């Protein structure tokens, strides 16, 4: 059952815990095929919206500056958001003032030897244009063409701004060369605009995000069934990630966090090597990435199946803090007010010194997604609520994290498929964990 708390309900939060609110067997949304991505028309509409935000003036260049690790190459989210293209080294050029063609995609030249390692790439032609939704696709870089475009519309738009210690972004390097050849060209930024666009999700995005959530929840349930004294953190982690892989998830959305006992008090505990002991807590911050969209869910379980009185006391405070924040979530609210509401519950309970991080973050293509935290909340935004209390001296680390969607008249939980109250967790473990 999905519950939406109103402002009037906030006054009762200090007196009662939220009722049972999870779906015992949530359905996984059906997409047309495994790993479905959004159609090219969606990316085209995003480019059109960005060009409108540019005032239909100037030229924007966005580079595909993704990352690569053992899970493979992951495209930079800004570039993927606008193109759906996953190739390394691609470049997007937007020139809204041009009369005929206003968007251009540049792809790296083909390399037959490299393709023997990573797979064949399509040649230029109708099939490639249809796949990506561009009328103009080239191999190479836009250098000379950019000088020509800027001479007719002398504003250069950049997406990323350099920060301390980072190399100068490729777009600024290129723009400096253009400015040296086209006097009077100015540089402006699109970072805020693009971040706002990415923070508001349409129905097509939300369908994929909901499936990512259901897959994540399946992994949680499978992992929970292994939680008992003598089990290892690593076994719990591996079981969740196994389930995600079998559900066509390409990779975890972030480094999976599974910490028991003293490790539950380490916010981003990285190793998952410890053997769980009776009477301890196990904190699991785990989420997958499906069709490029991330999920972020945290639950804290009692290793023995029952919370101790002190553990339950702290757990209930954290749950009340999340409920207090959720009660304020609606269009026009400020995220900092949600944070303050959660923090007050924890402060009033005497645990304020042990809540040592912010309430949460935007979620989308990245687990810590783009968005303006100091702006008012708007419909379509997806954020986490993740209050926590960490008491190292007592080996009590408790975090409860869910994703919420801001709707036109309030908010609703998207991650409603897992037990959350202490009673529900104990009941679930009694039914599903073999001892």
N, C-alpha and C positions, 0 to 999 in steps of 0.2 A: 504494500500500500504506500502510495506517495502522499506525504503530508506537507502542506504549506502552512507555516505558522504566520499569524498576523502580528502586527505591532501590539494589539491588545493582549495577545498571549504572552508577551515578554514579561509581564508583571508576575506571572505564575512560575517562571522558570526556576526561581530559587526554591520552590516548594516541591516540584515534581520533576521526575525524569521523563524524557520522551517515551511514549508507548512504543510497542513493537512496530517497526516500520519497514522491514525488509521483505522482499518478495522471495518466498521459499524456493521457487523454481522458476526464475525469470526466463522468458523466452529470448533467444538470441535473434535479433532482427535478421531477416533474410535479404541479402543483396543478390544481384543477378548472377554473380560468379565469385569464386574465392578471390580475395585480394583486390576487389573492384576499386578502381580509382574513379575520380570524378571525370565527367566528359569534357572534351576540349572546349565546349561552349561555355562552361563555368569559368574556366581560366580566361577565355576571351572577354567575358563580361567584367572580370576583375581588372583586366588591363584597361578596358574602356573606362571604368570608374576611376582608376588612377590617373588616366590622361585628363579626365574631367577635373580632378583635383589639382592638376597642374595648370588649370586655367586654359587648357588647350594651347599652351605656349611652351617653347623650349624643347629640349631633348633630354631624355633620361636614359642612362646606361646602367643595367643591373647585371652583375657578374655571378656566375654559378660557382660560388666558393664554398663547397661542401666539405665534409670531413670523411675520413676513412679509417676503419679499424678492422678487427677480426670479423665483424659482422658485414663488412663490405662498405661500399661508398654510400653516403647519405647526403643528398642534395641540400644545399642551404635552403632554409624554409621560406625566406622572402622570394627567392628565385622560383622555387617549386610552386608557391602560392600563385604566382603570376603566369606560370607557363605549363606546369605539369611535366616538365622535362627533367630527366634524371641524369643526363650526360654530364660528365666532367668537362670543365673548360668552356661551357656554353656562355653566350652573351645575349642579353635582350636589349634592344634599342626601341624606345618609344618616341615618336615624333608627331604629336597630335596636330601640328599646324600644316603638315604636308597634305597636299590636295588629294592624292590617290592612295598611296600606301603609307600607313601611319605606324606600323610595327614590323620589326625585323628580328629574326632569330639567326644568330651566328653559332654554328657548331664547329668543333675541332675537325681538322682534316682527318680522313680515314687513314688507318694504319693497319694494313693486313697482318703484320706480325703481332701487333697488340691484340687484334681481334681473335687470333688463335687462342689467346689466354682468357679473354673476357667475353667473347661472343661477337657475332657479326652485327654490324650496325647498318641500318638501311641507307641506300644511296639517296641522293637528292631526287625528288620527284613527287608525284601526286600522292603516293602512299604516305610519305613522310609529312607532307603538308596536311593531309587529312588527320593523321594521328595527333599532330600538335596544334592544328587549327590556325596555322600561319600561312599567308599567301606568299611571303618572301622569306626563304630560308637559304642561308649561304654557308659555305665552309670558309673558315678563316676568322679574322678579327675586323672590327668596324672602323679602324683608324681613319682612313681617308674619307670614308662616307660620313663619319661623324663631323669632320671639319666642314664638309659641304652642308650638312644639315644645320650645324650651329651658325653658319654664316647667314642663314635665312631666318633663324629663330634663336637669338643669342642668350639663351638661358640654359645652363646645364644643371640638371637635377641629379642629386646623389641620394642614395638610400642610407648608407652607413656612414657614421662620423668616426674619425680616428679617436682612440682613447689612449691614455698614457701607457707606454710600454708596448703598444701594438704597432705592427708595420703599417705604413700608409696604405689605405685601401686602393685597389687597382683603379677604381673609377676616378679618384682624385688624381692619381698619377697620370691617367689618360687625359683628364680635363686640363691639367697644367700644360700638356703638350698642345691641346686645342687652343687654349687661351694665348699661347705664344704665337699662334698662327692666325687667330681671329680676335683682334683687339676689341675690347668692350664686352666680351662674354662674361656673364656673372654666374656664380654657383649658388644654388639653393638646395635645401634638404627636403626629402620626402619621408624621412624616417618616422616622424610622428604620424603622418597621414596613413602610411602603410601599416603601422602598428595598430592604429584604430580600426582599419579595415579588417585586419586579421583577427582582432579581438571579438568581432561580431559574426556569429556563425549562422548560415542559412540552413534550411531543412535538409538539404543534401549532405552538408557537412555533419550536421547533428546525427543523421542516420548512421554515418560511418563511425562517428565518435561513440554512439551508443553501442554499436557492435564491438568496438574496441573495449568498451567498459565490460560488456557481458563476457567477452573472452578473458579479460583480466580476472573477473569474478570467478570464472570456472577454474582458473589457475589457483586462485586463493583457496577455494574449497578443497581442491585436490591436495594442496600443500598443508592445509589445516589438519587433514585426516592423519598426517604423520606426526603431529605435535604431541609428544609424550616424553617423560623422563628417559634419558638414554639415547634419544634421537639427536641427530646433528643438525645444526643450522644449515649446513650445506645440502643435506637431503631435502629439507623443506624448500630451499631456493630452487634446487634442480627440478623438483616436481612441478612447481609453478611454471618454470620456463619450458619444461617439456610439453605441458598442456598448451601453452601459447603457440609453440612451434607447430603442433599438430593441427591447430586451428588457423594456420596460414598467416601467423604473425611473423614478420621478418626479424624482429629484434625486440628486446626489452626497451621500454621508453627511456630508461635510465638505469644506472647500476643498482641492481636489486639489493635491498637492505633487509637483512634478517638477523636480529640481534637478541640473544637471550641473556637473562640475569644481568650482570654488569654491562653487557654490550647493549642492552635496551636503552641505556642512558646516553649512549653515543649517537648523536643525531644522524650522521651518515656513516654508520659502522660498515666497513668495506669488505671484511674477510669471510664471514660465514663459516667459521672453522670450529666453533665450540660445541661441546656436548651439553644438551639441556639437562638441568637438574630439577628434581621435584620442588614444588613451591615457588618456582620462578615465573617470571613473565617472559613472553616472546613477542617482540615488536617486529611486524612485517610491513615494510613500505615497499610495495611491489606493483608494477604496472607494465603493460605491454604497449607496443606500437603496432597499429593495424592500418594498412592502406595510408601510411604516413601520419596518422593521427594518434596522439599519445593519450594514455590513461594513467592516473595517479591515485592509488587507494592505500590507506594504512589502517591496519587493525592490530590490536594488542590482545593476546590470548594468555590464559593461565596454563602453564605447561602441564600441571596435574589435573586440569579440567575444572578446577574451582578456584576462584579468587580468594585470597586471604582477606579478612576484614579490612586491613589497611589498604591493600591493593584495590579493593572494591570502592573504598571511600575516595581514593584519588581518581579512580576510573570514572566514577559518577560525576565528580567535579569537572573533569575534562569533557564529558559528554554534555553536561549542562552548559559549558562554555561554548561548545559548538552550536547548541540549540539557541543560545542567546544571540550569536552572530547571525544565524539563519533567520531568526525572527525579524531582523532589520533588512534583509536582502530584498530589494525591489528596485525598479527603475527610479533614478533620481537620488538614490542613496549613495553614500561614499564608502568605499572599502575600508577606509581608516576608522569609520564609525563602527563597522562590523568588528574590526580588530579590537577596538576599545571595549565593546560589549563583552567579547570573549575574555579579554584580559581582566575586566572588572570581576567576573565570576571567579576566576582563578585567584586574583588578589584577595577578594573577600574571604576565600576559603583558606588563606594563609600560605598559598603556594606560588605567589607572584615571582619570587626569586628563581623559581625553577621552570618558568615559561620563558625560554631564552631565544625565541625566534618569532618571525612574523606569522600572521594568521594563515597566509596562503598565497596563491598566485594564479594568474591566468593559465589556462590549458588549451592546447590546440595542436598545431603541427609540431610544436615543441612542448615538452612537459612544463617548462617555465616559459610560457609563451609571451608573445608581444602584447602590449596593452598599456594604457595610461592609468596608473594606479590613483592618481590624484584627480581624475575626472569622475563625473557621476556615472554610476552603473547604468547600462542600457540593455534592452532586450536582445537576446542572442549571445550575450557574454557567458562564458563558462569559467568558473573559478573554483579553487579548492578552499575548503574550511578545514584547517588542520591544527587545532590547539594541541598543546602537549605539556606534560609535566615530567621532569627528569630529576630524580633524586639519587645521585650516585652512591651516597652512603648507605642507602637502603636497597640498592639494586632495583629501584622502581622507575621504569621508563615507560610512559604511556602516551601514545599519540593516536588520535582518531582522525582520519582524513577522508573526506568525501568531496566529490565534484557536484557543484550546483549550477543550474541554468537560470539566468535571469529571464523571466517571462514578461509579458506586457503588463501583468498586474501583480507580480510578486516574484517568487522563485520556486524551483522544485529540485529535489535531489535526482541526479542522474544515476548515481552509484547506490541504488536501492536494493541490490540483490544479495547483500551479505548481512548476517546478524551484526547488531551493533550494541544493544544494551548488554549489561553484564549477565542478566538472566538469560537472554537469548543466546549469547555465546556459550554459556555453561550448558544450556539445553542442547545446542547443536553438537557440542563436543561429546556429551553423554550418548548421543545417538550415532555419531559418525566416527569416533576415534576408538580403535581397538586397543585395549590395555592388557 
